[in-house]
Amino acid sequence: MESKRIGNLEIREAVYICRNLPEHISYYIDYWELNPYYGKESDFIKDGEWYRPNSEHYSYHRIHRNCFKNPESCYAIGSFDWDYHESCYEFRFIGDRPMNITEEERKIFWELIDYGFKQLNPWWYSDDDE
C-alpha cells in the first residue's frame, strides 16, 4: 500500500527494527506534530550521545541526539493489523489518541481508515463502492 498524508495525519507501513518482517506487516495512522526539541541542542547539556536538561530537578531525564534532527515527530493513533482468524486486516484505535484530534482531523482520520480498508482488504469492495 502506498502511504498517504493529509495535513497532520498519515497512513503508512509500520517500522520494524527486527530483521525478519512478519508475513503480514501492520500499517499505522500517525499523527504528525512540530518537534519541540528540533534545533534546540544548545538549551541542554551534552552528555555523550545524550542531552540532559539544564536543571537539577530533571537530572534523570535524557534526550538522544537524534531527537533534535527533525522538524516534526509523530506517534501512532490507530493501526491496521492482520487478523489470522478472519484472514483480513482489522483496524483498532491506539488508546484514546483518536479522541484528542480536532473535528477536521477526525474527518481526515476516517478518510484514511476508508483508504486503508480499500487498499488492504480490496476483496470487500466492488467497483460500485468507488
Backbone hydrogen bonds in HBPLUS format (Angstrom, degrees):
<---DONOR---> <-ACCEPTOR-->    atom                        ^
c    i                          cat <-CA-CA->   ^        H-A-AA   ^      H-
h    n   atom  resd res      DA  || num        DHA   H-A  angle D-A-AA Bond
n    s   type  num  typ     dist DA aas  dist angle  dist       angle   num
A0004-LYS N   A0011-ILE O   3.03 MM   7  5.44 151.8  2.11 146.1 154.6     1
A0011-ILE N   A0004-LYS O   2.91 MM   7  5.44 157.8  1.96 150.8 153.8     2
A0006-ILE N   A0009-LEU O   2.82 MM   3  5.48 158.0  1.87 162.8 170.3     3
A0009-LEU N   A0006-ILE O   3.07 MM   3  5.48 163.0  2.10 136.0 135.0     4
A0032-TRP N   A0008-ASN O   2.66 MM  24  4.85 172.3  1.67 153.8 156.7     5
A0010-GLU N   A0030-ASP O   3.03 MM  20  5.22 149.0  2.12 142.7 149.4     6
A0030-ASP N   A0010-GLU O   2.70 MM  20  5.22 157.3  1.75 160.7 160.7     7
A0012-ARG N   A0028-TYR O   2.98 MM  16  5.64 153.1  2.05 154.9 163.7     8
A0028-TYR N   A0012-ARG O   2.83 MM  16  5.64 150.4  1.92 170.6 171.0     9
A0014-ALA N   A0026-SER O   2.92 MM  12  5.44 159.1  1.97 143.0 136.2    10
A0027-TYR N   A0080-PHE O   3.03 MM  53  5.06 155.7  2.09 140.7 147.9    11
A0080-PHE N   A0027-TYR O   2.70 MM  53  5.06 164.6  1.72 156.8 162.2    12
A0029-ILE N   A0078-GLY O   2.91 MM  49  5.19 162.7  1.94 139.5 140.0    13
A0077-ILE N   A0029-ILE O   2.85 MM  48  5.91 172.9  1.86 172.1 169.6    14
A0031-TYR N   A0075-TYR O   2.80 MM  44  5.51 166.6  1.82 155.4 157.2    15
A0075-TYR N   A0031-TYR O   3.19 MM  44  5.51 144.4  2.32 134.2 143.5    16
A0033-GLU N   A0073-SER O   2.94 MM  40  5.71 158.1  1.98 167.9 175.1    17
A0073-SER N   A0033-GLU O   2.96 MM  40  5.71 158.9  2.00 160.9 167.7    18
A0035-ASN N   A0071-PRO O   2.93 MM  36  5.40 171.1  1.94 130.2 129.0    19
A0038-TYR N   A0035-ASN O   3.23 MM   3  5.47 156.8  2.29 109.4 116.0    20
A0040-LYS N   A0037-TYR O   3.05 MM   3  5.47 160.2  2.09 142.8 137.7    21
A0039-GLY N   A0068-PHE O   3.10 MM  29  5.39 164.7  2.13 134.9 135.7    22
A0043-ASP N   A0040-LYS O   3.00 MM   3  5.59 161.2  2.04 118.4 124.4    23
A0044-PHE N   A0041-GLU O   2.96 MM   3  5.55 165.4  1.98 123.0 126.4    24
A0045-ILE N   A0052-ARG O   2.85 MM   7  5.27 171.4  1.86 160.6 159.9    25
A0052-ARG N   A0045-ILE O   2.91 MM   7  5.27 152.2  1.99 139.2 147.9    26
A0047-ASP N   A0050-TRP O   2.69 MM   3  5.08 159.2  1.73 161.4 153.9    27
A0050-TRP N   A0047-ASP O   3.21 MM   3  5.08 153.7  2.28 116.6 116.0    28
A0065-ARG N   A0049-GLU O   2.87 MM  16  5.66 145.6  1.99 175.9 169.4    29
A0051-TYR N   A0063-ILE O   2.73 MM  12  5.06 140.8  1.88 138.3 151.6    30
A0063-ILE N   A0051-TYR O   2.78 MM  12  5.06 155.0  1.84 150.3 157.1    31
A0058-TYR N   A0055-SER O   3.35 MM   3  5.66 150.1  2.44 105.0 112.3    32
A0061-HIS N   A0058-TYR O   3.07 MM   3  5.38 157.9  2.12 113.2 120.1    33
A0067-CYS N   A0064-HIS O   2.95 MM   3  5.67 158.1  2.00 122.4 128.9    34
A0068-PHE N   A0065-ARG O   3.27 MM   3  5.90 169.4  2.28 117.3 120.4    35
A0069-LYS N   A0066-ASN O   3.26 MM   3  5.46 169.4  2.28 111.5 114.8    36
A0094-ILE N   A0077-ILE O   3.01 MM  17  5.11 153.0  2.08 129.4 122.4    37
A0079-SER N   A0092-ARG O   2.92 MM  13  5.53 156.8  1.97 154.8 162.4    38
A0092-ARG N   A0079-SER O   2.93 MM  13  5.53 147.1  2.04 149.6 160.3    39
A0081-ASP N   A0090-GLU O   2.92 MM   9  5.53 153.5  1.99 158.6 163.4    40
A0090-GLU N   A0081-ASP O   2.91 MM   9  5.53 169.1  1.92 154.1 154.7    41
A0083-ASP N   A0088-CYS O   2.79 MM   5  5.54 170.0  1.80 161.0 164.3    42
A0087-SER N   A0083-ASP O   2.73 MM   4  5.60 127.7  2.00 145.8 161.7    43
A0097-ARG N   A0094-ILE O   3.24 MM   3  6.15 154.5  2.31 141.3 144.1    44
A0099-MET N   A0096-ASP O   2.83 MM   3  5.39 145.7  1.95 118.2 129.2    45
A0100-ASN N   A0097-ARG O   3.01 MM   3  5.48 165.2  2.04 118.2 123.0    46
A0106-ARG N   A0102-THR O   2.89 MM   4  6.20 141.1  2.04 146.2 157.7    47
A0107-LYS N   A0103-GLU O   3.24 MM   4  6.64 147.3  2.36 145.0 152.0    48
A0108-ILE N   A0104-GLU O   3.26 MM   4  6.65 157.5  2.32 145.6 151.1    49
A0109-PHE N   A0105-GLU O   2.73 MM   4  5.94 155.0  1.79 147.7 155.8    50
A0110-TRP N   A0106-ARG O   2.97 MM   4  6.20 162.2  2.00 150.4 152.8    51
A0111-GLU N   A0107-LYS O   3.01 MM   4  6.25 146.5  2.12 140.4 150.4    52
A0112-LEU N   A0108-ILE O   2.86 MM   4  6.20 151.9  1.94 152.3 159.6    53
A0113-ILE N   A0109-PHE O   2.92 MM   4  6.25 146.8  2.03 145.6 155.8    54
A0114-ASP N   A0110-TRP O   2.97 MM   4  6.11 163.2  2.00 146.1 150.1    55
A0115-TYR N   A0111-GLU O   2.95 MM   4  6.18 158.9  1.99 144.0 150.1    56
A0116-GLY N   A0112-LEU O   2.85 MM   4  6.00 159.5  1.89 144.3 149.8    57
A0117-PHE N   A0113-ILE O   2.95 MM   4  6.24 166.2  1.97 157.3 159.5    58
A0118-LYS N   A0114-ASP O   3.05 MM   4  6.26 166.2  2.07 152.8 156.6    59
A0119-GLN N   A0115-TYR O   2.95 MM   4  6.13 146.9  2.06 148.4 157.7    60
A0120-LEU N   A0116-GLY O   2.81 MM   4  5.83 163.4  1.84 156.8 161.6    61
A0121-ASN N   A0117-PHE O   2.84 MM   4  5.42 154.3  1.91 143.2 149.1    62
A0124-TRP N   A0121-ASN O   3.12 MM   3  5.98 170.5  2.13 128.0 131.1    63
A0125-TYR N   A0122-PRO O   3.12 MM   3  5.63 162.8  2.15 116.7 121.9    64
A0129-ASP N   A0126-SER O   3.09 MM   3  5.57 158.4  2.14 112.1 118.3    65
A0130-GLU N   A0127-ASP O   3.44 MM   3  5.84 165.1  2.46 109.4 113.5    66
